[in-house]
């Protein structure tokens, strides 16, 4: 490998030292006993690291096509990272899904818990939580004084999360963490006492952080949740790794949702009889005991069985799946905010890739027809195949490509493409499972409309196919009404979804827009290669490029 790959590898080593929390997330060993510096100086040091690397990378010439792909991908990401920081977005980021607070809590989910060494790392990291959250408070406060602050409603929603994490009748996260560690192995009394002190201090710090959000930051928060065109365009580029026409994409969202809903009506008649509507089919499916599972652990076992079976059936047929990538763990998350997400394996695969489900409080019954497609999305051929396989390609990709080079549009677009691919391959032949896939696709199409519409405060088209408030301007209230009318999701999940869109502009559309770009890349390759086009070869070639922005992806595929 040449200079560009060497620089990329060095960047990862330096980043791990600057950002220990991220080191754990991406699976680099040796940093599990500390947390990332969330002070303004800490953020500035990481931004300076990006700038220095960007300057050095710009001056290098690739020695071959793999280095050219790596350089284009890294330039695109670093340029946007610096732009994000310079715009004040990085130091003010706070929403119901991501922030320095969320990273600090979630990193403990990925840490080993068995043995004295693992427990000592957790105890040391727990002891760092109060200082980290105090630093983050000062960062958010100073950013707000400079005019960079989240919307007031978003700040208050995060405060509620702090309440839930610290409530003994809720998630009770910090004591629950220590209970898991203590149950995993017999520990010295002194270490056990240290863990409990750390948990209590972290619980108190989280409580105080919630109080800070309500009493000090929320009064500075914006009254309007729409971020406007300039901020939205930057966010869209950041999540997609591509520049899109926002108005064209907004109009496409209406057409795509209408197409999907017409297809769902046809399936509804297969399920519930002639003249049936989608809600009639949903009622029939939900009443079918063979499609219902009671109990979180039973549901986790169902997900694990389906994930394992899918790997066994797809490997060596439709995909080349290396041995270490064939293991995935399905987990119930220790929180209850409704999020479903994937975390990649550690660099040495001692920690496997994991699919997580943060089941909302009070939910204990699950409809499998809705979730078959979710397992494909989070597992194989979705996130797990894409991300874990990239991590495995040490002979072809540098460490930055394997561990860091991920954009939402590339990853989420692939995962949504994977759902559709499983339908094409015959894995969703059951009408109920297929309806679940289409319903999930429809939700992703609806949020293209709502996310762009709300943040740009666009006019709702007079001739929209749903007759929905023609000519009015989007508001969060209309966004809620539209999502409830087009998504068959429990209100508690849907409310989290809408809060997420309002606090994380540009991310929600990256799924469907990313899928659109992946599908177009496949059709472009089919047109270039004609009768010689091979779908398995296309997937292998595309995934072997690693994670990269969607514009660099299209450019790289066009050269193959």
C-alpha positions in Angstrom: 0.0 0.0 0.0 1.2 3.5 -0.8 1.3 6.9 1.0 -2.4 7.5 1.0 -3.1 4.2 2.7 -0.3 4.9 5.2 -1.8 8.3 6.0 -5.2 6.8 6.5 -3.8 4.2 8.9 -2.0 6.9 10.8 -5.2 9.0 11.0 -7.0 6.1 12.7 -4.2 5.7 15.3 -4.2 9.4 16.1 -8.0 9.5 16.2 -8.3 6.7 18.7 -6.1 8.6 21.1 -8.1 11.8 20.6 -11.5 10.0 20.8 -11.4 7.0 23.0 -15.1 6.6 23.0 -15.1 6.2 19.2 -12.2 3.8 19.5 -14.5 1.5 21.5 -17.3 1.9 19.0 -15.2 1.0 16.1 -13.5 -1.8 18.0 -9.9 -0.6 18.6 -8.5 -2.1 21.8 -6.6 -0.3 24.5 -8.9 2.7 25.2 -11.8 1.2 27.2 -10.7 2.8 30.4 -11.3 6.4 29.3 -13.8 8.8 27.7 -13.5 11.3 25.0 -12.8 14.9 25.9 -16.1 16.8 25.4 -14.7 20.2 26.2 -14.4 22.9 23.5 -10.7 22.2 23.4 -11.3 18.5 22.8 -13.6 19.3 19.9 -11.1 21.8 18.5 -8.3 19.2 18.7 -10.2 16.7 16.7 -11.1 19.3 14.1 -7.5 20.3 13.9 -6.6 16.7 13.3 -9.0 16.6 10.4 -7.6 19.8 8.9 -4.0 18.6 9.1 -4.9 15.3 7.5 -6.9 17.0 4.8 -4.0 19.3 3.9 -1.6 16.3 3.7 -4.0 14.1 1.8 -4.7 16.8 -0.8 -1.0 16.9 -1.7 -0.6 13.2 -2.4 -1.0 11.4 -5.7 -2.6 7.9 -5.7 -0.4 5.2 -7.1 -3.3 3.0 -8.3 -7.1 2.7 -8.5 -7.6 1.5 -4.9 -5.7 4.5 -3.6 -7.6 6.8 -5.8 -10.9 5.4 -4.3 -9.5 5.8 -0.8 -8.3 9.3 -1.4 -11.6 10.5 -3.0 -13.6 8.9 -0.1 -11.4 10.4 2.6 -11.3 13.9 1.1 -15.1 14.0 0.8 -15.6 12.9 4.5 -12.9 15.2 6.0 -14.0 18.2 4.0 -17.5 17.8 5.3 -16.4 17.1 8.8 -14.5 20.4 8.9 -17.4 22.2 7.3 -19.7 20.8 9.9 -17.4 21.9 12.7 -16.9 25.4 11.2 -20.6 25.9 10.9 -21.0 25.2 14.7 -23.0 22.0 14.1 -20.5 19.7 15.8 -20.2 21.4 19.2 -24.0 22.1 19.4 -25.2 18.7 18.3 -28.0 17.5 20.7 -31.0 15.4 19.7 -32.8 12.3 20.8 -30.5 10.0 19.0 -27.0 11.4 19.0 -24.8 13.8 21.0 -21.8 13.6 23.4 -24.3 12.5 26.1 -25.6 9.6 24.0 -22.1 8.5 23.0 -21.1 8.5 26.7 -24.0 6.3 27.7 -24.0 4.0 24.7 -20.3 3.1 24.7 -20.9 1.0 27.9 -23.2 -1.2 25.8 -20.2 -2.3 23.7 -17.7 -3.0 26.5 -16.8 -6.5 27.6 -18.2 -7.3 31.1 -16.6 -10.7 31.9 -13.6 -10.7 34.1 -11.7 -8.4 36.4 -9.9 -6.6 33.7 -13.2 -5.8 31.9 -14.8 -4.7 35.2 -11.7 -2.4 36.0 -12.1 -0.7 32.6 -15.8 -0.1 33.2 -15.1 1.2 36.7 -12.4 3.6 35.3 -14.7 4.8 32.6 -17.6 5.2 35.0 -15.5 7.4 37.2 -14.9 9.7 34.1 -18.6 10.2 33.4 -19.3 13.2 35.7 -16.4 15.2 34.3 -17.2 14.4 30.7 -20.8 15.5 31.2 -19.8 18.7 32.9 -17.4 19.5 30.0 -20.2 18.8 27.6 -22.5 21.2 29.4 -20.0 24.0 29.1 -19.5 23.2 25.4 -23.3 23.3 24.7 -23.6 26.5 26.8 -20.8 28.3 25.0 -22.0 27.2 21.6 -25.5 28.5 22.5 -24.0 31.8 23.5 -22.4 32.0 20.0 -25.8 31.3 18.4 -25.5 27.5 17.8 -28.1 25.7 19.8 -30.7 22.9 19.3 -34.4 23.7 19.2 -36.0 24.0 22.6 -38.4 21.1 22.1 -35.4 18.8 21.2 -33.5 19.9 24.3 -36.5 19.0 26.5 -36.9 15.6 24.8 -33.3 14.8 25.7 -34.0 15.8 29.3 -36.8 13.3 29.4 -34.3 10.6 28.2 -32.0 11.5 31.1 -35.1 11.0 33.4 -35.7 7.6 31.9 -32.1 6.4 32.1 -31.9 7.3 35.8 -35.4 6.3 37.0 -35.3 3.0 39.1 -38.8 2.3 37.6 -37.5 3.1 34.1 -34.3 2.0 32.4 -32.2 2.5 35.6 -29.2 2.3 33.3 -26.2 2.9 35.5 -27.1 0.4 38.4 -28.2 -2.0 35.7 -24.8 -1.9 34.1 -23.1 -2.8 37.4 -25.5 -5.6 38.0 -24.6 -7.1 34.6 -20.9 -6.8 35.4 -21.3 -8.3 38.9 -23.3 -11.2 37.5 -20.7 -12.0 34.8 -17.9 -12.9 37.2 -16.9 -12.9 40.9 -15.0 -9.7 41.6 -12.9 -8.4 44.5 -15.0 -6.5 47.0 -13.0 -3.3 46.5 -13.7 -3.4 42.7 -17.4 -4.0 43.3 -17.5 -1.1 45.6 -15.7 1.1 43.0 -18.3 0.1 40.4 -21.2 1.0 42.6 -19.6 4.4 43.5 -19.1 5.0 39.8 -22.6 4.1 38.9 -24.1 6.4 41.6 -21.8 9.3 40.5 -22.8 8.7 36.8 -26.5 8.5 37.7 -26.2 11.8 39.6 -24.3 13.4 36.8 -27.0 12.3 34.3 -29.7 13.7 36.5 -27.8 17.0 36.8 -27.3 17.0 33.0 -31.1 16.7 32.6 -31.6 19.6 35.0 -29.1 21.7 33.1 -31.0 21.0 29.9 -34.3 22.1 31.3 -33.2 25.1 33.4 -30.3 26.6 31.5 -30.1 25.4 27.9 -33.8 25.1 26.9 -34.5 28.8 27.5 -31.7 29.5 24.9 -33.1 26.9 22.5 -34.8 27.9 19.2 -38.6 28.1 19.2 -38.7 26.9 15.6 -37.5 23.3 14.9 -37.1 23.9 11.2 -33.4 24.5 10.4 -33.8 26.3 7.0 -32.2 25.7 3.6 -28.6 26.5 4.3 -28.2 24.2 7.3 -30.3 21.5 5.7 -28.2 21.4 2.5 -25.0 20.9 4.6 -26.7 18.2 6.7 -28.0 16.4 3.6 -24.5 16.4 2.0 -23.1 15.2 5.3 -25.4 12.2 5.6 -25.5 11.2 1.9 -22.0 12.0 0.8 -23.8 13.3 -2.3 -25.4 16.6 -3.4 -29.1 16.2 -4.4 -31.8 18.5 -5.8 -34.0 18.9 -2.6 -37.1 20.0 -4.5 -36.9 17.1 -7.0 -36.3 14.6 -4.2 -39.3 16.1 -2.2 -41.5 15.6 -5.3 -40.1 12.1 -5.9 -41.0 11.2 -2.3 -44.7 11.8 -2.9 -44.6 9.6 -6.1 -42.6 6.8 -4.4 -45.0 6.7 -1.4 -48.0 6.6 -3.7 -46.5 3.7 -5.7 -45.7 1.7 -2.5 -49.2 2.2 -1.1 -50.9 1.1 -4.3 -48.8 -2.1 -4.2 -49.8 -2.6 -0.5 -53.5 -2.4 -1.4 -53.0 -5.3 -3.9 -51.3 -7.4 -1.2 -54.1 -6.5 1.3 -56.6 -8.2 -0.9 -54.5 -11.3 -1.0 -54.4 -11.3 2.8 -57.9 -10.2 3.8 -60.0 -10.8 0.7 -61.5 -8.7 -2.2 -62.0 -5.1 -1.5 -59.8 -5.2 1.7 -57.7 -2.1 2.6 -54.3 -2.2 4.1 -55.6 -1.7 7.7 -57.9 -4.7 7.2 -54.9 -6.9 6.2 -52.9 -5.5 9.2 -55.8 -6.6 11.5 -55.8 -10.1 10.0 -52.0 -10.4 10.5 -52.0 -9.1 14.0 -54.8 -11.5 15.0 -52.8 -14.5 13.7 -51.1 -16.2 16.7 -48.5 -17.8 14.5 -47.2 -14.3 13.7 -47.1 -13.0 17.3 -44.4 -13.5 19.9 -44.8 -12.7 23.6 -41.7 -11.7 25.6 -38.6 -9.8 24.8 -36.2 -12.8 25.2 -38.4 -14.9 23.0 -38.5 -12.2 20.4 -34.7 -11.9 20.6 -34.4 -15.6 20.0 -36.6 -15.4 17.0 -34.5 -12.6 15.5 -31.3 -14.6 16.2 -32.7 -17.7 14.5 -33.8 -15.8 11.4 -30.5 -14.0 11.2 -28.5 -17.2 11.5 -30.6 -19.0 8.9 -30.3 -16.1 6.5 -26.5 -16.1 6.7 -26.5 -19.9 6.1 -28.7 -19.7 3.1 -27.0 -16.6 1.4 -23.4 -17.5 1.9 -21.6 -19.0 -1.1 -24.7 -18.5 -3.2 -25.7 -14.8 -3.5 -22.8 -13.4 -1.5 -19.3 -14.3 -0.5 -19.5 -14.2 3.3 -16.1 -14.7 5.1 -16.1 -17.0 8.2 -15.8 -14.3 10.9 -18.7 -12.3 9.3 -21.0 -15.3 9.7 -21.6 -14.5 13.3 -24.1 -11.8 14.4 -25.6 -11.3 17.8 -29.2 -10.1 18.3 -29.6 -8.1 21.5 -32.3 -6.3 23.5 -30.8 -2.9 24.4 -30.7 -1.8 28.0 -32.7 1.4 27.2 -36.3 1.9 26.0 -36.4 4.8 23.5 -37.5 2.6 20.6 -34.4 2.8 18.5 -33.2 -0.1 16.3 -29.6 -0.1 15.3 -26.5 -2.0 14.4 -23.0 -1.9 15.9 -20.0 -3.3 14.0 -17.5 -5.9 15.2 -14.3 -5.1 16.9 -11.2 -4.9 14.7 -10.2 -8.4 15.7 -13.8 -9.8 15.6 -13.6 -10.8 19.3 -16.7 -8.6 19.6 -19.2 -9.6 16.8 -21.5 -7.4 14.9 -24.7 -6.8 16.8 -28.3 -5.9 16.1 -29.9 -3.9 18.9 -33.5 -3.2 19.8 -34.4 -0.6 22.5 -37.9 -1.9 23.1 -40.2 0.9 24.4 -41.5 0.6 28.0 -44.6 -1.6 28.2 -44.1 -3.3 24.9 -43.9 -7.1 25.3 -45.7 -8.5 22.3 -44.1 -8.5 18.8 -45.6 -9.0 15.3 -43.1 -11.0 13.3 -44.6 -10.1 9.9 -43.5 -6.5 10.5 -39.9 -7.5 11.5 -38.7 -10.1 9.0 -37.5 -7.2 6.8 -35.9 -5.5 9.9 -33.7 -8.5 10.4 -32.6 -8.4 6.8 -32.0 -4.7 7.1 -29.9 -4.8 10.3 -28.3 -8.3 9.6 -27.6 -10.0 6.3 -27.6 -8.8 3.6 -28.0 -5.4 5.2 -25.8 -3.6 7.7 -23.9 -6.6 9.1 -22.8 -8.0 5.7 -21.8 -4.5 4.5 -20.0 -3.3 7.6 -18.5 -6.5 9.0 -17.3 -7.6 5.6 -15.6 -4.2 5.1 -13.9 -4.6 8.5 -12.6 -8.0 7.4 -11.0 -6.8 4.1 -7.6 -5.9 5.7 -5.8 -7.0 2.6 -7.7 -4.6 0.3 -8.7 -1.6 2.5 -6.8 0.6 4.9 -7.9 1.0 8.5 -9.8 4.3 7.8 -11.8 2.6 5.1 -12.5 -0.5 7.3 -13.3 1.2 10.5 -14.4 4.8 10.0 -15.5 5.5 6.4 -19.2 5.1 6.8 -21.9 7.5 5.7 -25.6 7.2 6.5 -26.6 7.3 2.8 -24.2 4.5 1.9 -25.0 2.3 4.9 -28.7 2.9 5.3 -29.2 3.1 1.5 -27.6 -0.3 1.2 -29.6 -1.8 4.0 -32.9 -0.6 2.4 -31.6 -1.9 -0.9 -31.0 -5.2 0.8 -34.6 -5.4 2.0 -35.8 -5.0 -1.6 -33.1 -7.4 -2.8 -34.5 -10.1 -0.5 -37.9 -9.6 -2.1 -36.3 -10.0 -5.5 -34.6 -13.2 -4.4 -37.9 -14.7 -3.1 -37.4 -14.4 0.6 -40.5 -12.3 1.1 -42.9 -14.5 -0.8 -45.2 -14.7 2.2 -47.8 -11.9 1.7 -47.6 -10.8 5.3 -43.8 -10.6 5.4 -43.9 -8.7 2.1 -46.5 -6.3 3.4 -44.2 -5.7 6.3 -41.3 -4.8 3.9 -43.5 -2.5 1.9 -44.9 -0.8 5.0 -41.3 -0.2 6.2 -40.4 1.2 2.8 -43.4 3.4 2.8 -42.4 4.9 6.2 -39.0 5.7 4.7 -40.6 7.4 1.7 -43.0 9.3 4.0 -40.1 10.7 5.9 -38.3 12.0 2.8 -41.4 14.1 2.3 -41.8 15.2 6.0 -38.1 15.8 6.7 -37.4 18.0 3.7 -40.8 19.6 3.9 -40.7 20.5 7.6 -37.1 21.8 7.7 -37.5 23.8 4.5 -41.1 24.7 5.4 -42.1 23.9 1.8 -45.6 24.2 0.4 -47.5 20.9 0.3 -48.2 20.3 -3.5 -51.8 21.2 -4.5 -52.0 18.1 -6.6 -50.5 15.7 -4.1 -51.9 12.1 -4.6 -53.2 12.0 -1.0 -55.2 15.2 -0.9 -53.2 16.1 2.2 -53.6 19.8 3.1 -52.9 21.1 -0.4 -51.1 24.5 -0.5 -50.3 24.7 3.2 -46.8 25.0 4.6 -45.3 22.1 6.6 -45.2 22.3 10.4 -44.3 19.6 13.0 -48.0 19.2 13.6 -48.7 18.4 10.0 -45.7 16.1 10.0 -47.2 14.1 12.8 -50.6 14.0 11.1 -49.0 12.8 7.8 -46.8 10.2 9.5 -49.8 8.8 11.5 -51.8 8.6 8.3 -49.2 6.7 6.4 -47.2 4.6 8.9 -48.5 1.6 10.9 -46.3 2.2 13.8 -47.3 2.5 17.5 -47.6 6.1 18.6 -44.7 5.8 21.1 -42.4 4.6 18.3 -43.7 7.2 15.9 -43.3 10.1 18.3 -39.6 9.1 18.7 -39.3 9.0 15.0 -40.7 12.5 14.4 -38.5 13.9 17.3 -35.6 12.3 15.6 -36.3 14.0 12.2 -36.8 17.4 13.8 -33.5 17.1 15.8 -31.3 15.4 13.2 -32.2 17.1 9.8 -31.2 15.2 6.7 -30.6 11.8 8.3 -34.0 10.2 7.9 -34.2 10.7 4.1 -30.7 9.1 3.6 -32.3 5.7 3.8 -34.7 6.0 0.8 -32.5 8.5 -1.1 -29.5 6.2 -0.5 -31.5 3.2 -1.8 -32.4 5.2 -4.9 -28.8 5.9 -5.6 -27.8 2.3 -5.0 -30.5 1.1 -7.4 -29.4 3.6 -10.0 -25.8 2.5 -9.6 -26.8 -1.1 -10.2 -28.8 -0.2 -13.4 -25.9 1.9 -14.6 -23.6 -1.1 -14.2 -26.1 -3.3 -15.9 -26.2 -0.9 -18.9 -22.4 -0.7 -19.1 -21.8 -4.5 -19.0 -24.9 -5.7 -20.9 -25.2 -9.5 -21.0 -22.0 -9.8 -19.0 -23.6 -8.2 -16.0 -23.5 -10.4 -12.9 -25.4 -9.4 -9.8 -23.3 -11.3 -7.4 -20.1 -9.8 -8.9 -21.7 -6.3 -8.8 -22.4 -6.7 -5.0 -18.9 -8.0 -4.4 -17.3 -5.2 -6.3 -19.4 -2.5 -4.7 -18.9 -3.7 -1.1 -15.2 -4.2 -1.7 -14.9 -0.5 -2.1 -15.6 0.0 1.6 -17.8 2.6 3.1 -17.8 5.9 1.2 -20.0 8.8 0.2 -22.5 8.1 -2.5 -20.9 10.6 -5.0 -17.5 8.9 -4.6 -19.3 5.5 -4.8 -20.9 6.4 -8.2 -17.6 7.7 -9.5 -15.7 4.6 -8.5 -18.2 2.2 -9.9 -18.3 4.1 -13.2 -14.6 3.4 -13.6 -15.0 -0.3 -13.2 
